[in-house]
Amino acid sequence: MNERVLPIQPHAATKSYVCPGCTSQIAPGTYHLVVIPELDPDLRRHWHRGCWFRDQRRQHGKSVDVGNPPNLNRSL
């Protein structure tokens, strides 16, 4: 499944979310990622950055370059 991964800067993070990777709270003002499935954008989820990359490594069985991650739209 293809998804779009967008960074959420601390100044733009105004709500609290629960990270599906660790089930901990992402507090307002915390840098995190929002992952939006291409085929069903209503299923978007907010992740801690570390949790997202850990999940990607687990799913794909390979190392993900955290410094320059795939699918991360840095143009925003």
Secondary structure in CASP SS format (residue, H / E / C, confidence):
PFRMAT SS
TARGET T0000
AUTHOR 0000-0000-0000
METHOD secondary structure of the structure
MODEL  1
M C 1.00
N C 1.00
E E 1.00
R E 1.00
V E 1.00
L E 1.00
P E 1.00
I E 1.00
Q C 1.00
P H 1.00
H H 1.00
A H 1.00
A C 1.00
T C 1.00
K C 1.00
S C 1.00
Y E 1.00
V E 1.00
C C 1.00
P C 1.00
G C 1.00
C C 1.00
T C 1.00
S C 1.00
Q E 1.00
I E 1.00
A C 1.00
P C 1.00
G C 1.00
T C 1.00
Y C 1.00
H E 1.00
L E 1.00
V E 1.00
V E 1.00
I E 1.00
P E 1.00
E C 1.00
L C 1.00
D C 1.00
P H 1.00
D H 1.00
L H 1.00
R C 1.00
R E 1.00
H E 1.00
W E 1.00
H C 1.00
R H 1.00
G H 1.00
C H 1.00
W H 1.00
F H 1.00
R H 1.00
D H 1.00
Q H 1.00
R H 1.00
R H 1.00
Q H 1.00
H H 1.00
G C 1.00
K C 1.00
S C 1.00
V C 1.00
D C 1.00
V C 1.00
G C 1.00
N C 1.00
P C 1.00
P C 1.00
N C 1.00
L E 1.00
N C 1.00
R C 1.00
S C 1.00
L C 1.00
END
